[in-house]
Structure formats: structure tokens, C-alpha cells
């Protein structure tokens, strides 16, 4: 195989010495891990030594392109970034969109950044020209200002990963932004960049990308394009983006008041439904090669924030973080809050959850008004903006909030029982509304409370066994396993099914295909095998390609087990076993079929089922020696 057709180079940048070098991407590594998520984790296994502090120069930032990046495979511009995150000390892979296309066209599949620059610096990659440039004039600028300034210098066709003031200050829940639009790195990527004195990364490429068998590749791409363009609800998606699902989501329910109360579906639809979205939406935009354009630019038309224009990877973000959790019923206010956090580089999902926690502590008298600098923490946009300002200025109670849940619980030990966290992160979904694969998998992912890898038909209640079997067939689960999981007399064995959803998600992340529903639902495991074979010149079957997904998920778990993280952290928060109050009464955690409530012991038993399906040790929640040998991970190469 001509290596250049399928893969290129790894770019190594040592910020301490200023050394920049390249190395070829080994063919054997591509065969075992493909690319993207897979190879960034494989590199992390070697480069991030056990016990490395997340903010130490020795921690590496590993940016990877998916195998299909730079090609015409629909929706194939997903980025993978692996590092050790300071919020919880775990090694994880963050996903975004916007860097991979340019990076692959510049001739690089991976960028490994280590060390610490002696002064504020940014990395500029433009084909064969790779340089570390002074960034003193960018110090203190927000992510939008930084991006626009760098576009002025390097052209607006370049992709920019920008760090904000929060990251410069090493805020443990700081993240970075890609092209003013997509967040990257919940868990503290911004702080990792800040510790390295790395303000931004600019990428532009003109080299083009070749595949081993263009005819075979384009046959599959053309079929996928036709399938996506033929989606009956594509027009509605292009108009509303991910908010097209709002009617269904509002029925499933979202929690407010620190996960104590269900936001009423009718109120949610009225405050944040398509009608309210239509009052603000300016236009949609998309990552390269995406046919669905689910990102949005929202412009507030009236009220105190009239004229505000915000760029969001999905319109749902401001609603979930601020509108729902803080009961604002103020879409423009939620947009303002999200926009401020994005510009500062603050993970607003984490901060909004933290403020909901503090509000409950205030309500219970655990935290007094004096502790809050005399502030009554009310669900009002102006009050919340003031708190964000205190956090970034490191003033008063804002300085305490910077320490997150651990600092609050250290100062007020009685607060611990009311903290709702999964591996130190804010949960994404409440399983009491609907127990589905995402609600469960947010507990199982080593990095923390990230949910989409568990997506399945279980997101909606009442799906038939046949629907689950079709889904499992599409994603490459063995037919015998699908029958066992779906025909059990007690219902769908959801905890076992998650294993196959995670492997499918991981495979998609290795090739760089977006996992949002309108893109990924058009792919199947045979299509993946054909495209990978056509790209690399290495032949893969449906069985061998899904094995890559399993191998990489095991590798990610193994890396974190080496850090001392095992099954102990894989638990629902205590609150999820308490009743969730709603206008119709209360909801309790139940099985998917809603036929029986679940106790903590029931859930632990279900986790046992998951580990058994994976062939792992149930006591530790980690791969066994036999499983590692089966996957070729016993002697990593």
C-alpha cells in the first residue's frame, strides 16, 4: 500500500524547547486503531505516563483526524483530542468539528503537543510551514476576539482552536473553542492549554487527500449522500437543527433545581420550542462535508440583549444549561449566558450545574447570604451574569466557585450529600425521566459524564424488540447476541446492549464520522468496512471493522485503569434514586419498560451484566487479561 494515500504524518511539537519534528504514521497502527479516537488513545498510552499531573509540561495534547477526514465521506470532519483532564484527573478524548479537514489537507494526521512555552504562544500550521509564534498581544482576549485576530493574520479559511481567559487562568472547567462555533474539551482542556502557555492553534492546508481506491470510495459516498438528502425530515432539520427533536425531548423531561424537579413539558415547549427559536435564528452552518448543517447563528432581536449574535454548535445548548436548569423561561437570556461563557472559555454546563447545587445549599441554610457576598442566588439572567463575572475576576464567592464541587464540599461538608456529579462532572441526562442507553453510558465512560456513545432506540419509550434488533444488526452486533438481548422475558437487556452502541460510536469516532443522528443513521457496519478498505487499501470485513471499535474502547478503559480508576466511580448519583417531582406527581428510576422501580442494588446488578457482556472483570470494571489478548492489547504495538 502507498502509505501517503491513506495516512500521512505525526507532527510533534515541544513547546519547552521549540522543537518541531515529524514522524511517519505506522501502517500497523492504522490496521489496529484506524485513526482519530483510536490512534490518539494509542499515542496517549505511550506518551502520558501514569501519574502525570494534568497541568504539568509532561502532559500531552494529542489532536487526531479521523481516517476519512479531508475526503468526501459525508459528515467526516470530526476531531478527536486526547489529554489528561484536570477536573477529574482522567485521560479522555474530546470531540469537536472544524480542525480535521484543514489538518489533513496540511499533510498531518496527528499533532502531539508537549512541554510549556516560555511565553504565551500560538502554533501555526500551514502545509509544510509549522511555527511557534508569540501571542502576547492575544493575552486576555476571549475566544471570539482571538479567533478573529488570527483570521486577520492567517486568513478566514484557516481553522482556529482558541483558548479564552478562563483557560489562561487555569480554571479547571475551562474549555476551548473551534472557529467561534464548537466547544472542545469539557473537563479542563482550556486549563491544560493555559498551563502550556498555548493560546491557540491555527491550521490551514492545501495539499488534498488521496485514498487507495477512489472509485470504490466514491460509490459508497454517493450512496450515502443520496440517502442523507432523501431523509423525509431533512428540510425541517435544516431549518431547526437539533431542536427538531424538542417535542420528544420535552416529553422525556429535563430536570431543574439541582435535579429535584421535572421541567413541565408544556412550559418547555412554549418557552424554547421552534416558535421561539424562529424569532432569533439567523442562519445555519455546518462542518466541512456535512449535509445537515445543524450548527446555528442566533441573533437576539429584541429586549435587553437585542443585537447579540452568538455562534452555537447546536441551539439546544443554551436551553439545557441555563433555560431549563435555572428555570429562566427566557431564551434570549439563555443565549446571552451561553455566549458569555463560550467567549470566556467556561464550560457552562458545569457552571450552571454548580450554581444549581449552590442554590439548593442556600435554600437549605447550609450556605448563608454572607457566604455569597450578600447575593441571593436567584434564577435571573442578570444575577447569573454577575456570578460569571465574579468567577472570571476571581472575586469573593466567585473565587470559591472556581474550585468546583470539591471546594464547596470541602468548605461545607454537609453539602456533599446534595452534590450531583458523575466522575466530577455534571450529568447530561436524568434517567428517571427515561432510562435509556445514554443515561446509563454517561456513568460508564472513563472520561466522565458524556452520554452520546450510549445512544440507541431506547431514547424513546415503547420501542419494539424488532426495532432494537434492526439497530443491533446495523451496528454490527452478532445476530445471536441481538436475539438474547431483545427476546428476554423481562424486557430489553439495555445494560448489555450498551456495549455494542459504545463500540459503534467508537468506530465512528476513529474514522471521524459525526455521531449526530441524521448523519450516523445512514451508515452501517458494512458501509464502514467498504469505506475503510477503499481508503487504506487494507481489506476489512464487517466483523473486523467493528472489532476496532471494541479494541479502542478497551484501550481507553485500560489507560484509565492504569491511573487507578476502576469500577468505584461508575455509579449513579444518590439523587437519581430519589423521587423526581413533577406536576403530575413524582417519577422514580425504573427499567426501560417502566414495569418496575430500580434500587441501587438493581443498578449495580445491571452494571455486572454490562461488564459480563464486555468480558471484563465485574469486580474492577476493567478488561481481563483474556479480553486484552483477544483484542491484541496484551502487547501493545
SVG drawing of the C-alpha trace seen along z (x, -y; Angstrom):
<svg xmlns="http://www.w3.org/2000/svg" viewBox="-51 -46 66 63">
<polyline fill="none" stroke="black" stroke-width="0.4" points="0.0,0.0 1.2,-3.5 1.2,-4.9 0.5,-8.5 -2.8,-7.5 -4.3,-6.6 -2.3,-8.3 0.4,-10.9 2.5,-12.1 2.5,-12.7 3.6,-16.2 5.4,-16.6 5.7,-20.0 7.8,-20.5 6.8,-23.9 9.6,-23.9 12.5,-23.6 10.6,-24.9 11.5,-21.7 9.2,-20.7 9.6,-17.3 7.5,-14.8 7.3,-11.0 5.5,-8.6 2.3,-7.1 2.9,-3.4 0.8,-1.2 0.4,1.4 -1.1,-1.3 -3.7,-2.1 -4.7,1.5 -5.4,1.9 -6.8,-1.5 -7.7,-3.2 -7.4,-6.8 -9.0,-9.6 -10.2,-8.4 -8.3,-5.1 -4.8,-6.4 -5.0,-9.4 -5.6,-6.9 -2.9,-4.6 -0.4,-7.5 -1.6,-8.6 -0.8,-5.1 2.8,-5.7 3.1,-9.5 1.1,-10.3 2.9,-8.4 0.8,-7.1 0.6,-9.7 1.4,-12.7 -0.3,-15.9 -2.8,-17.3 -1.2,-20.7 2.4,-19.5 4.5,-20.1 4.8,-16.3 1.0,-16.0 0.4,-15.8 -2.3,-17.3 -2.9,-14.8 -5.1,-16.0 -6.2,-13.5 -8.0,-13.5 -10.5,-10.7 -9.5,-8.3 -12.0,-9.8 -11.0,-13.4 -10.4,-15.6 -12.4,-13.3 -16.0,-13.5 -17.4,-10.9 -20.5,-12.7 -20.1,-14.1 -16.5,-13.1 -14.9,-16.2 -15.0,-15.1 -11.9,-15.9 -10.5,-13.9 -8.4,-15.4 -6.9,-13.2 -5.3,-14.5 -5.4,-14.2 -8.1,-16.5 -7.6,-18.5 -11.2,-18.5 -11.1,-14.8 -7.6,-13.6 -8.8,-11.2 -7.4,-10.6 -10.2,-11.2 -11.0,-12.0 -12.9,-15.2 -14.7,-15.5 -15.4,-18.6 -15.6,-19.7 -13.5,-22.1 -9.8,-21.2 -9.5,-17.8 -10.3,-18.9 -7.6,-21.6 -5.1,-19.5 -5.4,-16.5 -5.1,-18.8 -1.9,-20.3 -0.5,-16.7 -0.8,-15.8 -3.0,-13.1 -1.9,-13.9 -0.4,-16.7 1.3,-15.9 2.0,-18.9 4.0,-18.7 6.1,-20.9 5.5,-24.5 6.3,-27.6 8.4,-30.3 5.9,-32.9 2.3,-33.0 2.5,-31.3 0.3,-30.0 1.0,-27.2 0.6,-28.0 0.4,-25.1 0.2,-25.9 1.2,-22.9 4.9,-22.4 5.3,-25.6 4.9,-24.9 5.9,-27.6 5.5,-28.7 4.6,-32.4 4.4,-35.0 0.9,-35.6 1.5,-38.3 -0.9,-40.6 -3.6,-38.0 -3.3,-37.7 -6.7,-38.2 -8.7,-38.2 -11.7,-36.0 -12.2,-33.1 -14.0,-35.2 -11.6,-38.0 -8.7,-35.6 -10.1,-33.8 -10.9,-36.9 -7.5,-38.4 -5.8,-35.2 -8.1,-35.1 -6.9,-38.7 -3.3,-37.4 -3.7,-34.0 -6.9,-34.1 -10.5,-33.2 -10.2,-29.8 -7.9,-28.7 -9.3,-26.7 -8.6,-28.1 -8.7,-26.4 -8.7,-29.3 -8.3,-29.4 -10.1,-32.1 -9.3,-34.0 -10.7,-31.1 -8.1,-28.8 -5.3,-31.3 -6.3,-31.4 -6.1,-27.6 -9.8,-27.3 -10.3,-23.5 -13.5,-23.6 -12.2,-25.8 -12.7,-24.6 -11.6,-25.9 -13.5,-26.9 -13.1,-26.0 -13.8,-28.7 -16.0,-30.6 -18.6,-27.8 -17.8,-24.5 -16.7,-23.8 -13.9,-21.3 -12.6,-19.8 -15.1,-19.7 -13.1,-18.8 -10.4,-21.4 -8.7,-21.5 -8.5,-25.2 -6.5,-24.9 -4.2,-22.3 -3.6,-24.8 -3.1,-27.6 -0.6,-25.6 1.4,-25.2 1.2,-28.9 -0.6,-27.9 -3.2,-30.5 -4.3,-28.9 -3.7,-26.6 -4.1,-27.8 -4.4,-25.2 -4.6,-25.7 -3.8,-23.1 -3.9,-22.9 -2.4,-19.5 -5.5,-17.5 -6.2,-14.0 -5.9,-10.7 -7.5,-7.3 -6.3,-4.0 -9.3,-3.1 -11.2,-6.3 -13.8,-4.6 -14.8,-2.2 -14.7,-5.0 -16.9,-7.4 -19.5,-4.7 -20.2,-4.4 -20.0,-8.2 -22.5,-8.9 -24.9,-6.3 -24.6,-7.9 -25.2,-11.4 -28.3,-10.2 -29.5,-8.6 -29.0,-11.7 -30.5,-14.0 -33.5,-11.8 -34.3,-12.0 -38.0,-13.0 -37.4,-15.4 -34.2,-16.9 -35.8,-20.2 -37.1,-20.6 -33.7,-19.7 -32.0,-22.4 -34.5,-24.9 -34.4,-23.9 -31.3,-21.8 -31.2,-19.5 -34.2,-21.4 -36.4,-19.4 -36.4,-16.8 -37.6,-19.2 -41.2,-17.9 -39.9,-14.4 -37.2,-15.6 -39.6,-17.8 -41.9,-14.8 -38.9,-12.7 -38.3,-15.5 -35.4,-17.6 -34.6,-18.3 -34.2,-21.6 -33.5,-22.8 -30.4,-20.6 -32.1,-17.5 -35.1,-17.7 -37.9,-18.8 -39.1,-18.0 -39.4,-20.9 -43.1,-20.7 -43.2,-19.6 -45.8,-22.2 -43.8,-25.1 -40.6,-23.8 -42.2,-23.7 -43.7,-27.2 -40.5,-28.8 -38.0,-27.1 -39.8,-25.4 -39.5,-26.1 -41.6,-29.3 -39.2,-31.0 -36.1,-29.6 -37.5,-31.1 -37.5,-34.6 -33.8,-34.5 -32.2,-32.2 -30.1,-34.0 -28.8,-31.0 -27.4,-27.5 -23.9,-26.4 -22.0,-23.1 -18.7,-21.4 -17.0,-20.5 -18.7,-17.6 -21.8,-17.8 -25.1,-17.7 -27.3,-18.5 -26.0,-21.9 -27.0,-21.6 -24.9,-24.5 -26.6,-27.8 -26.0,-31.5 -28.6,-33.1 -29.3,-36.8 -31.5,-38.3 -34.0,-40.7 -35.5,-42.5 -35.2,-43.1 -32.1,-44.0 -29.8,-41.8 -31.1,-42.9 -28.3,-42.7 -26.4,-39.9 -25.2,-37.4 -24.0,-34.0 -22.5,-31.0 -23.5,-27.6 -22.8,-24.1 -26.5,-23.4 -29.4,-25.6 -30.2,-23.2 -27.1,-24.1 -28.2,-27.4 -31.6,-25.9 -30.3,-22.9 -27.6,-24.7 -29.4,-27.8 -33.0,-27.9 -34.1,-24.5 -31.8,-24.1 -32.3,-27.7 -36.0,-28.0 -35.4,-31.2 -38.2,-31.0 -36.0,-33.5 -34.5,-32.2 -32.5,-35.4 -31.2,-35.4 -30.1,-31.8 -28.3,-32.7 -26.6,-35.6 -25.3,-33.4 -24.0,-30.7 -22.4,-33.3 -20.6,-34.9 -19.3,-31.5 -18.2,-30.5 -16.3,-33.7 -14.6,-33.3 -13.9,-29.6 -16.0,-28.4 -17.9,-25.1 -21.3,-26.5 -22.9,-23.1 -20.6,-22.5 -21.0,-26.1 -24.8,-26.1 -25.0,-22.8 -22.7,-24.1 -24.8,-27.1 -28.0,-24.9 -26.2,-23.0 -25.2,-26.2 -28.8,-27.5 -30.1,-24.3 -27.4,-24.7 -28.6,-28.3 -32.2,-27.2 -31.3,-24.6 -29.3,-27.1 -26.0,-25.3 -24.6,-28.4 -25.6,-31.8 -26.1,-35.1 -22.9,-36.3 -21.0,-33.4 -22.4,-34.6 -21.2,-38.1 -24.7,-39.1 -26.0,-37.9 -29.3,-36.0 -28.7,-33.4 -31.9,-33.8 -32.8,-32.3 -32.5,-35.6 -30.2,-36.3 -28.7,-39.4 -27.9,-37.7 -26.3,-34.7 -24.2,-37.1 -22.9,-38.8 -21.8,-35.4 -20.0,-34.5 -18.2,-37.9 -17.1,-37.1 -15.8,-33.7 -13.6,-35.2 -12.5,-38.1 -11.8,-35.7 -13.7,-37.8 -15.4,-36.8 -17.6,-33.8 -16.6,-33.6 -13.1,-32.6 -14.6,-29.7 -16.7,-28.6 -13.6,-28.2 -12.8,-25.1 -16.0,-23.5 -17.9,-20.8 -14.8,-19.6 -14.1,-23.1 -17.7,-23.6 -17.9,-20.3 -14.5,-20.9 -15.7,-24.2 -19.2,-23.0 -19.1,-19.2 -22.8,-18.9 -23.1,-19.9 -21.7,-16.5 -25.0,-14.6 -26.6,-17.1 -23.8,-17.1 -25.0,-15.5 -21.8,-14.5 -20.5,-11.6 -16.7,-11.4 -16.6,-15.0 -18.7,-16.2 -22.3,-17.5 -24.6,-14.7 -26.1,-15.2 -29.3,-13.2 -31.7,-12.3 -32.5,-8.5 -35.8,-9.0 -37.5,-10.6 -36.5,-7.7 -33.8,-5.1 -32.0,-4.8 -28.6,-3.9 -27.2,-7.4 -28.3,-7.9 -26.6,-4.7 -23.4,-5.1 -22.7,-8.6 -21.7,-6.7 -19.6,-4.1 -17.4,-6.3 -14.0,-6.6 -13.7,-10.3 -16.9,-11.3 -20.5,-12.3 -20.6,-12.1 -23.6,-10.4 -23.9,-10.1 -21.9,-6.9 -24.8,-5.0 -27.4,-6.2 -29.9,-3.6 -33.7,-3.3 -34.2,-3.3 -34.1,-7.1 -37.8,-6.9 -40.1,-4.6 -42.1,-1.7 -39.7,-0.6 -40.3,3.0 -37.8,5.8 -37.7,5.8 -36.6,2.2 -33.7,3.0 -32.7,6.0 -32.5,3.9 -30.4,1.3 -28.0,4.0 -27.8,5.5 -26.9,2.1 -24.1,1.5 -22.5,5.0 -23.7,6.9 -23.8,10.7 -27.3,11.9 -27.1,14.4 -26.3,11.6 -29.1,9.5 -31.6,12.3 -30.5,12.8 -30.6,9.1 -34.0,8.4 -36.1,11.5 -35.6,11.8 -38.9,12.3 -38.0,9.4 -37.6,7.0 -34.7,5.4 -31.3,6.1 -30.3,2.5 -27.1,2.7 -25.8,5.4 -26.9,3.6 -24.8,0.6 -21.6,2.4 -22.5,2.6 -23.6,-1.0 -20.3,-2.1 -18.3,0.0 -20.2,-1.6 -19.7,-5.1 -16.0,-4.4 -15.7,-3.1 -17.4,-6.2 -15.0,-8.4 -12.0,-6.5 -12.9,-7.3 -14.2,-10.8 -17.9,-10.4 -20.2,-12.7 -22.4,-10.8 -25.4,-13.0 -28.4,-11.1 -29.1,-12.4 -25.5,-11.6 -24.7,-8.3 -28.0,-6.6 -27.2,-6.4 -24.0,-4.4 -23.9,-0.7 -21.1,1.6 -20.7,2.9 -20.5,-0.6 -17.8,-1.4 -15.8,1.7 -16.1,0.8 -15.0,-2.8 -12.1,-1.9 -10.9,0.7 -11.2,-1.8 -9.4,-4.5 -6.4,-2.4 -6.1,0.4 -6.3,2.8 -9.3,5.1 -11.8,5.1 -14.9,7.1 -17.9,6.0 -16.7,8.3 -13.1,7.0 -14.1,3.3 -16.4,3.3 -13.7,5.2 -11.6,2.0 -14.3,0.1 -14.2,2.7 -10.5,2.7 -10.3,-1.1 -13.0,-1.2 -11.0,1.4 -7.8,-0.6 -9.3,-3.8 -10.6,-1.9 -7.1,-0.3 -5.4,-3.7 -7.6,-5.0 -7.3,-1.7 -3.5,-2.3 -4.3,-5.7 -6.1,-3.9 -9.7,-4.4 -11.8,-1.3 -15.4,-0.4 -15.7,-2.5 -16.7,-5.7 -19.3,-4.0 -22.4,-4.9 -25.5,-7.0 -25.5,-9.9 -27.6,-9.3 -30.2,-11.8 -31.2,-9.6 -32.6,-7.1 -34.9,-9.8 -38.3,-10.7 -38.2,-13.4 -41.1,-15.8 -43.4,-16.8 -46.8,-18.5 -48.3,-15.0 -46.7,-13.6 -43.3,-12.1 -41.1,-9.9 -38.7,-7.2 -35.9,-5.3 -37.4,-2.4 -36.4,0.1 -36.8,-0.7 -40.3,0.8 -41.5,-1.2 -42.6,2.0 -40.6,2.0 -38.6,-0.5 -34.8,-0.1 -32.8,-0.2 -29.1,-0.9 -28.6,2.9 -30.6,3.4 -28.5,1.0 -25.2,2.5 -26.5,5.9 -27.2,4.3 -23.7,3.0 -22.5,6.5 -24.4,7.5 -22.6,4.8 -19.2,6.0 -20.1,9.6 -21.1,8.7 -17.8,6.9 -15.9,9.9 -14.4,7.8 -13.8,8.3 -17.0,7.4 -15.2,6.6 -13.0,4.0 -14.9,3.0 -11.8,3.4 -10.7,5.7 -9.4,9.1 -6.1,10.5 -8.1,12.8 -10.0,10.0 -6.9,7.9 -5.2,10.9 -8.3,11.4 -8.1,7.8 -4.3,7.8 -3.8,5.4 -1.8,7.7 1.4,6.5 0.5,3.0 2.1,2.2"/>
</svg>
